[in-house]
Amino acid sequence: MPYTPPRSSQPPTSIPFELSLSTHPGTSHYRSSLTPVSFLLRAALITPRKLAITHPERGYGFTYEQWAARTLSLAFALRAVPGFKTGDRVAVISPNAPLIADAHYGIPAAGGIITPINIRNTPKEVAYVLEHSGSTIILADHEFKHLVPENPGPGITVVISKDSGGQEADDAYEQFLDRGWVEWQRAEKAQIDQHRQSSKPTAEPKTGWKLIDAPQDEEQPIALCYTSGTTGRPKGVLTNHRGAYLAAVANAFEANITQDSVYLWVLPMFHACGWTFPWAVTASLATHHTIRKVDNKVIWDALVNHGVTHYCGAPTVQIGLTNHPDARKLDRRVNVAVAASAPTANLLAKMESLNLYPVHVYGLTETYGPFTRRYFEPEWAKLDVDARARMMARQGHSYLTSDEVRVVRTESSNDKTTSDLIDVARDGKETGEIVVRGNMTMIGYYNDQAATDKAVMKGWFHTGDLAVRHPGGEIQILDRGKDIIISGGENISSLMVEQELAAHADVLECCVIARPHEKWGERGQAFVVLTEQAKAKLNAEALKRKGSKENVEFVELLKKHCKERMSGFAVPEWFDIVDELPKTSTGKVQKNVLRARFASKL
Amino acid sequence: MPYTPPRSSQPPTSIPFELSLSTHPGTSHYRSSLTPVSFLLRAALITPRKLAITHPERGYGFTYEQWAARTLSLAFALRAVPGFKTGDRVAVISPNAPLIADAHYGIPAAGGIITPINIRNTPKEVAYVLEHSGSTIILADHEFKHLVPENPGPGITVVISKDSGGQEADDAYEQFLDRGWVEWQRAEKAQIDQHRQSSKPTAEPKTGWKLIDAPQDEEQPIALCYTSGTTGRPKGVLTNHRGAYLAAVANAFEANITQDSVYLWVLPMFHACGWTFPWAVTASLATHHTIRKVDNKVIWDALVNHGVTHYCGAPTVQIGLTNHPDARKLDRRVNVAVAASAPTANLLAKMESLNLYPVHVYGLTETYGPFTRRYFEPEWAKLDVDARARMMARQGHSYLTSDEVRVVRTESSNDKTTSDLIDVARDGKETGEIVVRGNMTMIGYYNDQAATDKAVMKGWFHTGDLAVRHPGGEIQILDRGKDIIISGGENISSLMVEQELAAHADVLECCVIARPHEKWGERGQAFVVLTEQAKAKLNAEALKRKGSKENVEFVELLKKHCKERMSGFAVPEWFDIVDELPKTSTGKVQKNVLRARFASKL
């Protein structure tokens, strides 16, 4: 892939600069601060000529030595912005292009806090995040320029990237990097002069990354990620260098990313810092393959022609992907981290037939992305795909570098008389809230002590997710509290009903919500999307028409299917056959939108 | 594999006890101390029924839940020893049996410092280590009882293991575990009583591992490993929980150990805590396969019949292994971490033909074992085995969790006028000393400030190994200082000469030392062990006779081979064809022994 360097900064031909951070003088010889920035420097040292990040849509990419040079230029450019100081927030508004990957190294290296912004937010939402985070610098992709406020405010610097990778002369981001490169050269010159003038013989003057100090405190903040709250204001999740380092190592280890891996950027990097994969993939000396848009044709091209071995994405992404005309069985196993919910039996079978092997993970922005994984158990080999899907649906156990996840009685969180949380029984029945603590847990919500105190009680972060714990210790999410269906005093897990309903051969995906019911208080309302095969074999249009003969018959079939798999009160009362389900930018089904339809009527 | 539980402690049938450590109340919700003990608890929680450690010679093994129970019993047994307190040293004298694996978890869990002792030491050496470490408890295998002093001294507890795994009633170690189990039950009962008596509702009483607190300070010492110094007194290398955790994660990651791996214990666990693999293999949820003795027949049985995927060992181990009659091409790739020196071209070719794939690593006891790895480079694919072996021979780059390794001018270490160390040029020529710092570096030498100050200068640990640094940043060891041959003012690397000489098809292994020479001061003296094929095709007996026709002709061939590959002055002057080379317990050639032969004579 051709690489046109920024005009002023020639790409290094063989690492001419240091590739490790300086250590704070006070540090003991047997300790160094954990920071994910070190992963890039190590990769550039070990395999400088390897393609670190490739961006086919725009026809450019960078080797690890080039990337290490560009990110150092970015760090110096940020530091040169008047008034910039350690701890300042730097907002990034970008799709999965090198810009936002650069930001994951250049901003922390400058001592800043990366604040990635969801490009699917409205200008109003973006304005709120910019104001709440107090970002003083905004790095934005040209395509999302409209999200940057007209008048961002006094003393706020905006840098727009054309995503040209230096191929175009008038790319403001490249010019910004060039200014940083000049600052870097100036800093080196100052070192050299000082060295010349010093009377006593000293070590060579510092060059390159040696001009940057590793954070003296590894608990220094590194990122501020805003949750796309379905309700209320988004909250800013503050994380630190130590946690990002350990989470990235865990992700690299759990996903088994190696030097031979190619990671496809389907998951947005603005989403919880891409679950720390911008650091994990680099730590593994693997290659980043970036795509600006989640386009199934582009993804299949990457899978088939670019040796992709790993990617992450919600089931909804997998559904579109596996049903795309370009879908074909790959000549190698691809490791797919699936979050938000587990793949259904139909989806699992389909994915495996294409050599896409899902690993079910669970996490939140507050936990640096995934922190539990459903580990495979030998016995699964004997199970049919339906049973395997049901086993895989559990959220499982904590990652290598996270503390053990707990499920606790909700009342114990608020019980003022004791400092303890009370675990639910490990019987797969008693419901409680998932709580976690430790190195993969956020510091807190930025400038929102009230929200932090509400989420962190008795030393544990409360996820708001309801779950059971099985005898084997693995957890299984039942529902977000509000997604529970309470019918005639019985608690029904809408997730459980969805899991079972989705096992029907004609069901591509489905969603079940609580709908008011005069007798039972609530009953399940199901929304069903048919598989292509079902649409072909059945009369789809007629099916969608309530009360039509086809509709009535088919709904009866679905109810029968459910009755065989759950207690009667859990079987949805109403079924709507629909073309698609409303989803959030991150692929989660918007149950609140569906609920709204029935809020008023009985 | 049948498992007979300790008589009093029944094996848990489905984890009836907690499998995580308690956190010190003062700890923030987003931090937990890094300790490798946590790996076992996590493994027992995720995959309780999996075989954690297998010991075929004695016909027993333990699942992860059984092992977690036994090690907790060990921790309680240690704590119950009168006078035992946090920070006490517990000596372990054992071959690669479950005893010493238990010790890597039970001792740190009790707050103790594991002090593994080389079973090849003399009773006198052992006595010194016991005294210097001030070990108050000694855990010893029955076969090495003779290494335990008759009268170990007042207040010192000795526990002898029959390595019965609880199958024999009169196994003192098992009885010790049983006492610990009783203490554990007592501690739980105390919790329960306290819980009953407390007026206000509190969380369930603590059980199992919850009775143990994670170290509040992750820099608390965990191990004290004595170096088998070829000269002078052995030194005690003190390491901590944080370093052991990060080193273990790095080893698991670099060796790509997964849930499907089986690790064969060829490397002694008493050697630098088995390079942290007792923790790394468990962190990966893999299986430990222990063998009491490095017996090539037993090893091949394990490789062929027990699905071994990983082991570590010096080249000398590989030589014996690859030449064993049972050697055959395996049906899977086995990952072999090779340290001490790199495999020669002949050995590399032979290993690859058997599906044994060496990874060259380098380290010292002071660095928790390996801390550099020679990373494969794509270009190697094109190279012939000879060239590949030469590339692989370099020590490479630092591990994921270690700081960048440096090679510095030796004079700069002692230069009082500056606090800096001066790096050698990255030209593959300038020689300097290898230094390192960071999370994979020891705290220091136990009770030996002088030695610590000598080794740790200007904030960096000095390895005493001489090396060059190549333009790519990878290091290559030339020699231990004393192994350099200085001939007519020229510095000759004996390792380089050995590497080249060993490339000769008839050479199985060789060693080159400096021998006094009246004209040049020193010249190389080579010792050569022939391959089986060479012995067969040549007249081995005659070859060994100095001056015999066969000997003279063959030595000429070897000199010719050398002349083609090195400057004339580096070609050894003398060649001895020998049956074997003298080696240390850890497989290093004892050059000092060979030197002694020529110390006096010219």
Interface residues (C-beta under 8 A of the other chain):
Chain A: S14 I15 L19 S20 T23 T27 H29 Y30 R31 S32 L34 F39 L41 R42 L45 I46 T47 P48 K50 K200 P201 T202 A203 E204 E219 N240 R242 G243 V249 A252 F253 N256 T258 Q259 A283 L285 Y375 F376 E377 P378 G396 H397 S398 L400 T401 D403 E404 S412 D415 T417 T418 D420 L421 I422 D423 R437 G438 N439 T441 M442 I443 G444 V456 G459 W460 F461 P471 G472 G473 E474
Chain B: S14 I15 L19 S20 T23 T27 H29 Y30 R31 S32 L34 F39 L41 R42 L45 I46 T47 P48 K50 K200 P201 T202 A203 E204 E219 N240 R242 G243 V249 A252 F253 N256 T258 Q259 A283 L285 Y375 F376 E377 P378 G396 H397 S398 L400 T401 D403 E404 S412 D415 T417 T418 D420 L421 I422 D423 R437 G438 N439 T441 M442 I443 G444 V456 G459 W460 F461 P471 G472 G473 E474
